[in-house]
Amino acid sequence: MRVLRTTFLLVVLTLFLMMVGSYFGGRNGMTIGLGIAICTNAFAYFFSDKIALMSSGAQPVTREQLPRLYAVMERLAGKANIPVPRLYVVPDAAPNAFATGRNPRHASVAVTQGLLELMNDEELEGVIAHELSHVRNYDILISSVAATLAGAITWIAHWGMWFGGGDDDERGRGGAVAGLLLMFLAPLAAMLLQLGLSRQREYAADATGAQMVGDPYGLISALQKLGAYNQRIPTTAIPPATAALCIVKPMFGRGSLSALFSTHPPLEKRIEVLREMTVVPKR
């Protein structure tokens, strides 16, 4: 199933780029679009984690700098039977966290400075267990590729408005209209793509994280805090294309198109599902 979902993402981007190339350049444009798609897909697979970390300003941290975070991460990674991911801190007051990478051997977990300051030990454990569940379930590959594709689609749409679709005036006007439509509709399509992939993934990571810790209470409390603070503190670091990776949807400010849709299930529903879980003994 993981292979099918990832393949679906790559096919969607390939067809999108070929369609745009065909409109603006005919068969030659379609060939160029296919070439760009192949390069972009390969780049997304191998480097999407680095893009997510760089775009959010995440900085690597050592055990000496954050022994509390490392202790929690090493303990839970041992329970999950996966390598300890590389750890990063995002200089952002809005509390949040995300995992990225193509597999457990190439995984990274980033937390914001606001999250470290807000969470007690039990809540931090719940958040880290949630992120490690994404790593163990290979969700990070799907999410990282989706985030990269969303950024690529948005970039193409932005530049598409400046190019016409032909040589004569009428076709040029049509190209300008098409470019404007791409500028507004393609980011929406990118959000819907992430929306369709992310919601069930969050429920599964919540459940697996609670089982990893031994009870759901730390994660429940963490989600309650994250929901409250992210309604008041807009992010200053995490870009919209990376939002689907986060444990809760960041706030980007009022009036943002991204506020109309959410790649995450409602927090109230996630908390309700966690409360209905049977408590499992700690291992």
Sequence and secondary structure as in RCSB ss.txt:
>XXXX:A:sequence
MRVLRTTFLLVVLTLFLMMVGSYFGGRNGMTIGLGIAICTNAFAYFFSDKIALMSSGAQPVTREQLPRLYAVMER
LAGKANIPVPRLYVVPDAAPNAFATGRNPRHASVAVTQGLLELMNDEELEGVIAHELSHVRNYDILISSVAATLA
GAITWIAHWGMWFGGGDDDERGRGGAVAGLLLMFLAPLAAMLLQLGLSRQREYAADATGAQMVGDPYGLISALQK
LGAYNQRIPTTAIPPATAALCIVKPMFGRGSLSALFSTHPPLEKRIEVLREMTVVPKR
>XXXX:A:secstr
 HHHHHHHHHHHHHHHHHHHHHHHHHHHHHHHHHHHHHHHHHHHHHHHHHHHHHHTT EE  TTT HHHHHHHHH
HHHHHTS   EEEEE  SS  EEEEESSGGGEEEEEEHHHHHH  HHHHHHHHHHHHHHHHTTHHHHHHHHHHHH
HHHHHHHHHHTTS SSSSHHHHHHHHHHHHHHHHHHHHHHHHHHHHHHHHHHHHHHHHHHHHHTSSHHHHHHHHH
HHHHHTTS  SS  GGGGGGBSS     TT GGGG  SS  HHHHHHHHHTS      
